[in-house]
Amino acid sequence: MTVLRTENLSKVYPGSEPVVAVNQVNLSVEKGEHVAIMGASGSGKSTLLHLLGGVDRPTEGQVFIQGIDITSLDETDMAVFRRRNIGIIYQFLNLVPNLTVEKNILLPLLLDGRRPDPSYFQEIVHTLGIEGKLERFPQQLSGGEQQRVAIARSLVTRPAVVLADEPTGNLDRRNTEEIISLFRLVNQRFQTTLLLITHDEKVALSCQRVLVMADGKLEER
């Protein structure tokens, strides 16, 4: 089953010399796939992730998630759809400093006025090894622990797809290896569809499928 698909997706930033950040990208991701998109800085990979997550609008083309054309949604409907169907892990995590770990994880549900599934919540925090951190605040956690909280938050709504932007970019090698293992575990245990943006070849090779972005174009490795 195809969870995410793009058709001729492009993003051009206007100016005296227009910048083509994403150039006619056609991508298809199946349910449960663990996919990496590699590329140098400036290759367009983060722009692509923002388009896939509905955070930015394309200049041309379409993005389909579970068959719904998210590029046709208005801002209000897009915000609701993103909250319910897309988990996004930003490089700088975006944890709310004055909320506990538990509230940070549950935030997408709280914003949506929905109750959490206690057993599923417990399974997430147990899988990610943060059961004992729920009453702490983000600043009381290590970088690796904060990353685990961000992963848990991305999973709590049972999204169709989880998108991660350089998820190990701010971690040392030991924490990077732990997060690589956790992504594999999450993919297998929850059958989560994962798409990771990375410049780290070791991270990319831990995925089932590797794509390479260069000059806004995307190709299979």
N, C-alpha and C positions, 0 to 999 in steps of 0.2 A: 504494500500500500504506500503510495506516494504521499508524504506528509508536507513537504515543502517543494515548491517548483517556481522557477522564474522563466519569463519569456522576454528575450531581447531587452534585458534590464540595463539601463544606462543612467548615469548621473553626470551632468556637465555643470561646472561652476562658471557663470558668466564673467566677462571682463574683457579688457582690450585684447587679451589672448585667452580664450576660454580653456578651462582645464577639464579634460575628460577623466574623471576619477574612476568611473565604472563604465565599461564599454561593451554593450550588447552581450551581457552574460545570460547564458541559458544553463540552469542548474536544476537537478532533480535529486532529492534526498528521500530515501525510503524510511518507513517506520523502524525504529531501533538501530539505525545506522549511527556510527561514531566516525565523524568526518573532520578532517583538519584542512584548513586553508592556510597555506604558507605564502609568504611574500615579504619582500624588503619593505622598509619604511617608505611610505609614499606610493606603494603599489596599488592602493585602492581597497585593500582588504577590510579595513575598519569602516570605510564608507559603505562597502557592500553589507557588512553586518548590520549597520544602522538602517539600511534599506530593508533587509530581511526582517528586522525587528519592528518595522513600522515607526521607527524613531525619526527617520528622514523620508522625504518623498522623492521618487525618481523623476528624472527629466522625461524619460521614455520607458515603456515596458511595464510589466506586471509582476507581482509577487502573489503566489497562491499558497495559503496554509490551510491544510485539510479541505482543499477545494474552494476556499473563499478568497476572492480577490481583495487583498487588504488595501491595495492602492486605490480602490474605489470607495473606501470608508471615509467618512468625515472625521474630524479630530476627536469628537466625543466618542463615537463608535469605535474608533481606532484605539483610544485609551482603554476602553472596556475590553475589547478583543485582546489587546496586548497583555493586559493584566491577567486574563483568564487562560490564554493559550500560548503565550511566549514567555519563557524564562530567560532573562538576560543577566549575565554576569559581566560587569564592567571591570576594566583593568584596575580601577581605583575603588572598586567594590560598592561605594555609595551606601554604606551602612549608616543608619541614623544614630548619632553618638549618644543622644539622651534616651534611647530606648534599649531595653534589655535584649540579650541575644534572642530570647523566646519571642519577644514582640517584633524584632527585626525579621525573624523567619516568617512569622505569621502576617506581616504587614500587607502583602498582596490580598490575602483573604479579608483582613480587617477593612481595607479600603473598599472592598467589594461587598461588605456587609454579610459575609458568609462565615459559617462556623467551621473550624478545622475538624478533620477526622482524627480523633485522638490516637487511634492505633497506627494510622499512616504517619502521623507526626512523630510518634515514638520510633517507628521504623527508620525514618529519615535521620533523626538525631543519633540513633544508635549506630546506623551504618556509617555516619560521618564522625562518630566518636566525640560528640559534643554534649552528651547527656548532662554532664556535670558542670556545664558552662552557661546554662540557660538563664540564670539570674545575674550574670555578669553584664557589663557594658562593653561595647567594642574596644574601647581604649585599654581595657584590662586583658585583652587577648593578644597573642602573638600574631604575626602576619599569616602564618599557616592556619591558625584557628579562625581568624577573620575570613579567610578564603573559604573555609568549611561552612561558616555561617552563610556566606553569599551563595554557595552551592545549595545549601538547604533551602534558602528563600526561593531560589529559582525552581525548586522541585515541588514546593508545597501546594501549588494549584494543580498539580498533575498536568503540566503543559504539553502541548503537541510537540514542541521543540524547545531545546535549551541552546542559547547562543552564548558563547564565552569569548570575550575580547582579551587576548593575551593573558590568560588566567594565571600564568606563572611568571609574568613579567617582572613582578616586584619581590619574588621569592628567591631564597638561596637554593643551592642544588639539592640539599636534603629535603627541604619542604617541597621543592618542585617534583621530586620523585614520589613523594607521598601523595601530592595532588594528582599526578598522572595515574597512580594506582587507584585513587578514589574515583576519578572519572570513569575508569574501566569498570570498577565495581558498580557504580551507579548505573552505567549503561546496561550491565548484565542483570543486576538485581531488579531494577525498575523498568527495564526495556525502554529507557529514555532515549529519544533521538537527540544526539549531541552534535553541534557544529562548533568547532574551536578555531578561532583566529590566532595564529602564532607565527613567530619567526624562529622558534626553537625546534630544530630538526628532531630532537629526542622526543619532544611532546608530539610532534606530527606523526612520527613513526609508531607511537603507541596507539594510534587510531586505525580503524579498519581501512580507511580510504583517505588518500592525500591528494588535494588539489593545489595548484600553484597559481598565484595571481601576479601578473606583471603588466605594467602600463594599462591597468584597468581591465585586462582580459583574463579569463579564468580557463585553465586547462587541467586535464587529468595528468597526474605525475606518472 
